[in-house]
Amino acid sequence: MRTQDSVKSKTPAKSKTSAKNKKTSPKLKTAPPSREEIAQLAEKYWMERGRPDGSPEQDWLRAERDLMGMAS
């Protein structure tokens, strides 16, 4: 007659698949923003600033930076 102490429970063997073997999804590469997308956002920024004369590159660079940040 067997007692509970003498009965060994079998646990399923651990899978040999480790974290390093698991496939991770690659980062999706997105295309850089188009000139049109940058221009549209730059115009929006320019209008928000009250449509001042001069320094359009300020709005262009901000739009480009913001859109590039969204892409990464």
C-alpha positions in Angstrom: 0.0 0.0 0.0 1.4 3.4 -1.0 1.1 6.5 1.1 1.0 10.0 -0.1 4.5 10.7 1.1 5.9 8.0 -1.1 4.1 9.1 -4.2 6.1 11.5 -6.2 4.2 13.9 -8.4 5.6 14.3 -11.9 5.7 17.8 -13.2 5.8 18.4 -16.9 9.3 19.0 -18.2 10.2 22.6 -18.8 10.3 23.7 -22.4 13.7 24.1 -23.8 12.6 27.3 -25.5 14.2 30.1 -23.7 13.7 33.9 -24.0 16.6 34.2 -26.3 15.1 31.7 -28.7 11.8 33.5 -28.9 11.3 35.5 -32.0 10.7 39.2 -31.5 8.9 41.3 -34.0 11.3 43.6 -35.9 10.7 47.3 -35.5 8.6 48.6 -38.3 10.4 51.0 -40.5 8.3 53.8 -41.7 9.1 56.1 -44.6 10.3 59.6 -43.7 7.7 62.3 -44.0 7.2 63.7 -47.4 8.0 67.3 -48.3 4.2 67.9 -48.6 3.6 66.6 -45.1 6.3 68.8 -43.7 5.1 71.8 -45.6 1.5 71.4 -44.3 2.6 71.1 -40.7 5.0 74.0 -41.1 2.2 76.2 -42.5 0.0 75.2 -39.5 2.8 76.3 -37.1 3.3 79.5 -39.1 -0.4 80.3 -38.9 -0.4 79.5 -35.1 2.4 82.0 -34.7 0.3 84.8 -36.3 1.8 84.5 -39.8 4.9 86.6 -39.2 7.2 87.7 -41.9 10.6 86.0 -42.3 12.1 82.8 -40.7 10.0 80.2 -42.5 12.8 77.7 -41.7 11.9 77.9 -38.0 8.5 76.4 -38.7 9.9 73.9 -41.4 12.5 72.6 -39.0 10.0 72.2 -36.2 7.6 70.4 -38.4 10.3 68.1 -39.8 11.6 67.3 -36.3 8.0 66.6 -35.0 7.2 64.4 -37.9 10.5 62.5 -37.7 9.8 62.0 -34.0 6.5 60.4 -34.8 8.1 58.1 -37.3 10.5 56.5 -34.9 
